Amino acid sequence: MILKVLKVDSGMIDQKTNCYIVQDEKTKETMVIDPGGEVEKIVEMLNILQANLKYIYLTHCHGDHIGALKSLKEQKGGKILIHRFDAEGLYNNDISLTDYIGIEEVYLEADSRLDDEDVIHVGDLEFKVIHTPGHTARWK
């Protein structure tokens, strides 16, 4: 397994967001977690890794975690995954707070909405979803 942590500028003053890249070395299947900004930096790392982007996983829908989502999806593909209770933030600025941070509105739909205990496969790697609500305004 390859795990890369990128500190990306999400538009917030003096604050960078962690973006994670997880790859199965054998299959090159890859998942990007929280592409908050600086899509060029993320795409450059994916190209270095010769990644086959399978998923873009969002831990939640705040703008500093989804700022590069639209551009990354356009450039590299990958299915957008988010917990079902956070998905509304992908098309509701009152939840994503993109206006507040001054980044472009996202307005995308998730390819899959996940639930607690769901399992995500990236090559031979397996990840279990653990729902930890409370950070965003619209969790149920």
N, C-alpha and C positions, 0 to 999 in steps of 0.2 A: 504494500500500500504506500502511496505517496500522499503526503499531506503538506500543502503549502498554505501559509498564512500571509495574506497581503494586507497591509494597512492602506486603505483607500480614502481619498478625500471625498467626503460625501456632501460637501457644501456647508457643513457646520463649521463655524469659526473655531480654529485651534483644536479641532477634534477630528480624529480619523476613525473609521469604522473597520472592524475586522471582516475580511472576506476570506473564506476558506475554499480551497480547491482540493478535492479528494479524488484520487485516481487508482483504479486497479491496474497495476503495472503490466500484467499479462495481456489484458484485453484492450487497455487504453480507454475503457469507459470511464467517464469523469462526471463528477457533480460539483457545481459551484454553489456555495452557500452564502447568501446575503451579499449580492453584488451592489454595494452601496454607492459606488461612484468609480471614476477613472476606468472606464471600460477598456481603454487602450492598454492599460497595465494588465488587466485581467486577460484580455485576448492575447497579449504577448506571451504571458505565462502558459496559456492553453496551447499556443503554437509551439512553444519550446517543448512542452510535454507531448506534443503530437496527439492531443486529446481528441477523443470522440465524445463531445458533450452530450450526455444523456439527460441530465436533470439540472435545473436551477431551483434549489431549495431555499425557501424563504422562512426564516424562523418567526418572523412577524412582518407586518406591512408598513412600518414607519419608513418615511422617505429616505432616511439615512441607511436603510438596508435594501431599498429597491431602486435607488437612483440610477443605476446602470442597467437595470433589468431589461427595459425595452430595447436598448441598443445591443446588449449582449444576445438577446433572443434573435434579433434581426441578423446579427453577424455570424453567430455560431449555432443557432438552433437550440435544441434542448427543450424538454418539457418543464413547465413551471409547476412546482409543487408548493402547497401551503396548507396549513391546517384550516379546516373548513370554517372555523369561527373567526379567522383573520382574513379570509379571502375578500371580503367586502372592501377592505382598504385598498385593493388594487384599482378600484374605480370610484373611490370616495375620498376626496381631499380632506374632509373633516377628520378622517381617521388616519390617513397616511401622513398628514401634516406637510405635504410637499410644498404648499404655498408658504408655510411658515419658514421652511428652510431655504426657500428660493430655488427649488429645482423644478424641472419640467414635470408636468403631470404624467402619470403612467398610463392609466386606463387600459389595462390588459385583463384578460380573464385567465384564471389558472387552468392548466391542462388537467390537473387532478387536485382534488381537495382531500386532505388526509385526516385521519382520526388517530386518537391515542392507540398505541399498540400496532399500528400498521407497520409493515416492513418494506424497506426500500432496498433494491438490489442494484449494485453498481459493479458489473463484472462478477467476480466471486465474493465481493464484499457485501455485507448485510448490515443494515442500520434499522433500529427500531425507533419509531416515533414515540416520544414521551411528551405529552401535552402538559405544558407549564404555563397556565393562563395568568393574566394579571398585568402585563406590561402595556398592552394596548387597550383602548377604550371600549372596544366592541366584543370582547370575549363573552361567552355564555357559559 
